[in-house]
Amino acid sequence: MFHKLHLQMTIFCTAVTGIILILLTVICLFIAEKGLKSNRYASFLNETSSILTHLQSQEVVSLQWINQLREKNDFTFLFYDQGKPLFSQRLTSPEHEIGGGLLSRAAAIAKEDHSIDLFSQNNDTLPSHAEFSLSDGSSSYYVSAGTIPKKNGTFSFLIFYSLRQEQQQLRMQRLAFAAADLCGILLLILFSYNFTGRMLRPIAENNQKQMLFIASASHELRTPLSVILSGIEALEKSDSVQERRHFIDLMRCEGGRMQHLISDMLFLAGSDAGSPALRRIPCQPDEILLSVYEKYELLAQSKHLTLKIVLPQDSLPDCLCDPERIQQVLIILIDNALSYTPAGGVITLSVSQGRNGRKSFICFTVSDTGPGIPDEHKKQIFERFYRAERSHTDKSHFGLGLCIAKEIVDSHHGKIYVTDQEDGGACFHVEL
């Protein structure tokens, strides 16, 4: 499911961003082409103005000057004296370069649109000229057509400025933009694939944890439910009052286990939806620790364990926290210590003040002399339904306690972790 969603999101992100990229490229290309054409036309007008100034000031048109302009600026000149081509023009035959069709079209446009008759033999009193563009499908030109009055008649001209260089530049520019777009889209595909993968990774991991949570919860609920159903069946068949009382006690015990497990699951479900509701008040850390110690002192003695409490000599500052929730954390840690510490062992509760840079914190510790926790399990023990010892037979623990403790500490913006004791055993630290 997530693989298909990953591909769909990659395609969607690439498509949306690619369309935006292409639109921006088209806009930039349009502006660039418009600027190129405008600059080229301005250059044509400047060159044409310089040529006209030279033609008006000179009585003789030099063939060398014409050839220099042709080589330098890609111009083609057609000059007419009294409507007839110049002698030099007959030698170079520029009509073959332009083509008779374009030549006649240029003369017709000059006459019809701009009232400039290139082949008229009437003597004009004022010079006139007009500029326009012309194309035959394969070649495009800027054209300047005009007449200049001379002493012995009218001198007329057609100047063709080829746009081959401009068209070549436009093609190269379009290819460059297209190549840039193609590279951009390829990079977008790679970026979108990695980016959407990073976005979906925590969702996929959360979904996997949720599936494991449901599977583990179903497994844990199946055992007490089977015991209850078996007890009901046994009750129906039993005639002995003592046996019936035994099965009732057994079902009550298993029902309590189910109730405890469901309460833990509801707490975790609530924490997944948002941080647990806290009632933060200033409270004394040593009072919290003493309250938990008094609740478990007799229970520890009944299991032949020594429960010790270590308080600092100096008074501790108030800690802004939810005392009931912090007591719940310490109770979870003590329950684990009571379950895993062998008879004759020692469980120690302590509280102290520490400092991390400018910030001070209160640290509760619960240490025991049990088997300890291997390094490879230290991070995993706070996961749901995780047990360091899969074969442990204590049915009162479902593997949710430490997970709940971590949720409570995280909601206080604190930190919970475990270290090894020097003489064996584990030591849990809760920093607030």
N, C-alpha and C positions, 0 to 999 in steps of 0.2 A: 504493500500500500504506500509506504513512504518513498520507495524507489520511484513509483509512478508519479507521485506528487512532486518529488524532486525534479523529475524531467519536465513535468508540466509547468512548474514555477520557473525553471530555467528558460524554457521556451517563451513563457509569458514575459519575463523580465527582459530577455534579449529582444523580443519583438517590440515591446513598448519603447525601450531605450534606443533600439535600432531605428525605429520610425522617427523618433525625435532627432537622432543623429543625422539621418538622411534629409529630413526637412531643414535642419540647420545648414547642412552642406549645400542643399539646393539654393537656399537663401544667400549663403556666402558666395556660391558660384555665380549666382545671378548678379550680385553686387560687383564681384571681381570682373566678370565679363563686361558688365556695363561700364565699369571704369576703364577697362582695356580699350573698348571701342571708342569711348569718349576721348581718351588720350590719343588714340590713333587718328581719329577724325580731326582733333585739334592740331596734331602734327601735320596732317595733310593740308589744313587751311593755312598754317604758317608757311609751309613750303610753297604752296600755291601763291600766296601773297608775295613771297620773295621772288618767285618766277615772274609773276605779272609785273612787278616793279621793274625787273630787269628788261622784260620785253618792251615796256613802255618807254624805257630810257635809251634803248638801243635801236638803231636803224637797221642793223644787220644781225641776224641770228646765226651764231657760230655753231657749226656741226660738232666741234670739240666740246663746247659747253653742254650741248644736248646729250652727247654720249656720257659725259661725266655725271650728269643728273640721273640718267637711266641706270648707270652702274651703282650709283650711291643710294638712291631712294626707290628703286624699282618703279620708275615712271616710264610711261610711253607717251610720246608727243606726236600730235598730228597738227601741222600748221598749214594754213591756206592763205594765199595772197590773191585777193579779188576772186575768192571761191575756187582757186586752183591750188593743188598741192605744191609745196616748194620743191625745187630741184633736188635738194638734199634728201627730201622725204622719199623721192622716187628711188634713191640709191639704197636706203635702209629698209624700205617697205615695212613700216610699222603696222600697216593694215593687216598683214598676215599674223602678227602677234595677237591682235585684238579680235579679229574676225569681222567680216563684213556685216554680219547681223547685228552685233553689238554697236558697231560704228554707226550704222544707219539708225538704230534705236536711240543712241545718244544724241545724234543730230536732230531726230524728231522730237525728243523730250525737250531739248534746248529751245526748239522753235515753238512747240505747242504750249509748254508749261511756263517758259521763261521769256518768250518773244525774242529769242536770239537766233537769227538766221545766219548760219555759218557760211553758206554758199552764196549769199547775196553780194552783188557787185555795187550796191549803193554805198556811197560814202557816209559813214556815221560820224557824227560830231563828237560823241562822248563814248568812252570805253564802257563796256558792260560785260559782266560775267555771272555765272551761276554755278553752284556746286550741288551735286546729287549723287546718289548711289545707284549702281546698275549691276545686274547679275544675269547670267545665262544658265544657271543651275549648277554648273561645274566650277565657274570662276566668278568672283565678285570684285567690283572696282568702286573706288570713289572717282567721280568724274568732275572736271572743271571745264566748262564751255564758255567761250566769250569772244568778243571782238575788240580790236584796238585800232582806232583811226590813225592812219599814217599820211605822210605828205602825198604819196602817189597812190592812195587807195586805202582799202580796209584790210587789216590783217586779222584773221580769225584763227582760233586754236581749239583743240580738244586735248585735254591732259587726262590720261588714265593712270590711276594709282592702284596697283594690284594689292589685294588683301590676302594674298597667299600666306604671308608671314603671320598676319593676324589670325587667320583660320587655323594655321598650324599651332600657334600659341594656344588658341582656344581648345584645340583637340588635346594637346599635351596637358593643359590645365584640367580638363575634364577627366582625362585618364588618371591624373595625380589625385584628384578628389575621389574618383571611384576606387582607386587603390587604397587611399586612406580610409574610406568607408568600409571597404572589405576587411582591412586589417582591424579597424575599430570593432566591427561586428564579431570577428573571430575572438578578439580580446574580451568582448562583452560576453560571449558564450562561456569562455573560461572563467571570467569573473562571476557571472551569474551562477554557474554550476557550483563553484566553491562557496559563494556567498549564501545561496539558498541551502546548500548542504550544511553550512554552519548554523543557519537559522533553524533548520529542521532537526539538527542533531540533539539538542536538549529535549525537543518534543518527542523524538523517537525514544530517547533514553527514558523519559518520564513515562511514556506508554509502556515500555518494556518493564519498568519498575511496577507500574500499575498492574500489569498482567501477572507478574510474579507475586505481587501483594495479594491479588484475588486468589491465585492458585494456593498460596501459602495459607491464607485465611480459611479457604475452603477445607484444606487439609486439617488445620487445627480445629475447626468446628466439627469436622466429621467424627472425630474420636469421642468427645463428650456426648454428641448427639446419638451415636451408636450405643454408648453405655446407657443413656436414658431410655432409648427404645427397647434395649434388651432388658432393662429393669422393669419396664412396664409389662413386657411379655412374661417375665418371671413372676411379677406380682399377681398376674391373672391365674398362674398355675399353682402358686404357693398357698398352702393352708396354714403354715406355721406363722405365728405372730412375730416370733423372733426373726425369721427369714424376711418377712414383709418389712419389718423395721429396718433391717440391714439394707434392703434394696431401696427403701425410701431415703435413707441417709446417703446412700451412694448416688442416687439421682439428684438429691439436693446439693451434694458436693459438686457434681458435674455441671449442674445448672448454674451454680455460683461461678465455676470456671468459665462457662460460656458468657455469663453476664460480664465478668471482668474483661474477657477478650473483646466483647462487643463494645464495651466502654472505651477500651484503648483504641479500637479501630475508629470509633466515632470521633475521638480526640484527634487522631491523625488526619481523618477526613476533613475535620474542621480546620486544622492547621494548613492543609493543602489549599483550602479555599481562601485562607488569610491567616495572619498572625493570631494566636490564641488571645482571648480577651484577658487582659491583665489589670489588676488593681494595685497600682504602684503606690506604696507609702514608705516613708522613712522608718526603718526598723533596725534593731541591733543584731548584727550577725551572730554573736554568741548566744543570744536568746533563741534564735532559730535552731542552732546546733544543739543546745540543751534540750529543747522540746523534742527533737528527733531522738536524742540519746535516751531520754526517759521512756519513750515508747518502746524501744527495742532492748533495753537493758535486761529485762527478765527473759525475753525470747532468746537472747544470746546465751544466757546462763542455762536455759533448758536444753540448748544444743551443745553444751560444754565448750562454749566459746567465750573469750574475754573481750568485752566491748569497752574501749577506752576513749576518753575525750581529752583533748589538749587545747587549752585556751591561752591566749597571749596574756602576759602580765599587764601590759598597758591596755587601756580601754580602746576599742575600735570605733571609728566614726560610723554614723548611720549610713545604711545602704538603701538606696531608693529601688525597691523591688516589690514583687508580689510574694509575701512570705509563705502563703499556702502553696504556691507553685514551686518555690525553692525548696520547701519541705518535701514536696512530692519528688523532686529530683534526688534529694538526699535519701529518701526512703527507697527509691529504685536502686540506688547504688548500694545501700545497706542490704537490701533484699538479695542482690546478686552476691555480695560478699558472704552473707550467711549461707547461701546455697553452695558456694564453691570452696569455702574454707573448711578444711577437715577439723574434726574435734580436737580441742587443745590449742587451736589457733587463736590469733589476736586480730581484732578489727579496731582500727584507730580512726577517730573522727577529730578533725582539727580545723581551725580557721585562723587566717593571718591576713595582714595587709601587705600588698606589694606595690611596686611602682614601675611603670613602663614609660620612660621619658618624663613628660610633664604630667601624665595621667596616673592616678593611683587606682588600685582595684582591691576588692576583697576576694580572697581565694579560700574556698572550702575544699577539703581533701578527705577522701575515704580510702583508706589503705587496708590491706589484709595480708595474711601470710599463706594464702592459698597457692595454687599451681602457677598463677600468673597468666599472662596472655602473650602468645607468640607475636613477634613483630609483624608477620604477614597478616595477622587478624586485627591489628590495632585500629586500622581505619574502617574495616568492614563491620566491626561490632556495633556501630551506630546505624547500620542499615536495618530495614524492617525484616522481621522473622529470621534474623541471622543469629546463629549460635556457633560459638567457637568450637564447642564440643557437640557434634551432631548426635552422639550416642548418650548425651546426658539425660537422665531419666526423671528429673524434677519436672513434674507436669504443671507446676505453678508458674513457670516461665514460658512465654510464647515467643520470645525474641523481639518483643516490642518495647520493653522497658527503657533500654538505652536510647532507642530512637525517640521515644517520647521525651526523655530527659534532654536530648539534644535540641528538640523543637522548642522546649521551654527556655533553655539557656539562649538559643539563637533569638527568640522573641525578646529577650532582655538585652540583646546586642552583646552577649557575653561569649565565653569560650569554654568548651569542655573537651578534655583529652585524657589519655591514660599513659602512665609511665611505669617502669619496672621498679620494684623495691630492691635495695641492695642485697637483702637476705632472702629474696624470693617473694613472690606475690605481686599484686597489682596495686597501683595507686591512681585513683581518679581525681582529677583537678577540675574545679568549677570556678572560673574567674568571672566576676561581675564588676 
